[in-house]
Amino acid sequence: MPALVGAVKVIAVSSSGVFNIGDVFTIAPVSTAKTFAGSGSFNTGDGLRVRNNQSSTNTYDRDVADSNVSSVI
């Protein structure tokens, strides 16, 4: 059933986001990411005390492709 929509103001849509108005059959955004972080990088909270005397992040990856994404249009 068709939709009647009034004025719309879009400020931002992220790179992996989807904005749609009206009828739609399928919406399937696809994205991948690979993150390397050292010891204690993603700690959150109040009063954290992290001690890392020796820390190294191994970023070597012998795979050619980790997350293969293909879009069919």
C-alpha positions in Angstrom: 0.0 0.0 0.0 1.5 3.4 -1.0 2.5 5.7 1.8 2.0 9.5 1.9 4.8 11.2 3.7 5.2 14.9 4.5 8.4 16.9 4.7 11.5 14.9 5.7 14.9 16.4 6.7 17.8 13.9 6.8 20.8 15.2 8.6 23.1 12.2 8.2 23.1 8.5 7.2 26.1 6.4 8.2 28.2 4.6 5.6 26.5 1.3 6.4 23.1 2.7 7.1 19.9 2.7 5.0 17.3 5.5 4.7 14.0 4.5 3.1 10.6 6.2 2.6 7.8 4.3 1.1 7.2 0.7 0.1 10.2 -1.7 0.1 10.6 -5.4 -0.3 14.0 -6.0 1.1 16.6 -3.8 2.8 19.9 -5.5 3.4 22.9 -3.2 4.1 26.2 -5.0 4.2 29.6 -3.9 5.6 32.6 -5.5 7.2 35.4 -4.1 9.4 38.6 -5.5 10.9 39.9 -3.9 14.1 43.3 -4.2 15.7 43.8 -2.9 19.2 46.4 -3.3 21.9 46.0 -4.4 25.4 43.6 -2.3 27.4 42.3 -0.4 24.3 38.5 -1.0 24.8 38.3 -0.6 28.5 35.5 1.7 29.7 34.3 2.7 33.1 35.1 4.9 36.1 38.4 4.6 37.9 40.2 2.1 35.7 43.8 1.4 36.4 45.4 -0.6 33.6 49.0 -1.6 33.7 50.7 -2.9 30.5 54.4 -3.4 30.9 55.0 -5.0 27.6 52.3 -5.1 25.0 52.3 -5.7 21.3 49.4 -6.2 18.8 50.0 -8.8 16.1 48.5 -7.5 12.9 49.9 -10.1 10.6 47.2 -11.9 8.8 48.1 -14.3 5.9 44.5 -14.5 4.7 43.9 -12.6 1.4 40.3 -11.8 2.2 38.6 -12.3 5.6 35.0 -11.1 5.0 34.0 -11.4 1.4 31.0 -9.1 0.6 29.3 -9.2 -2.7 26.2 -7.3 -3.6 23.7 -8.6 -6.1 21.6 -5.8 -7.8 
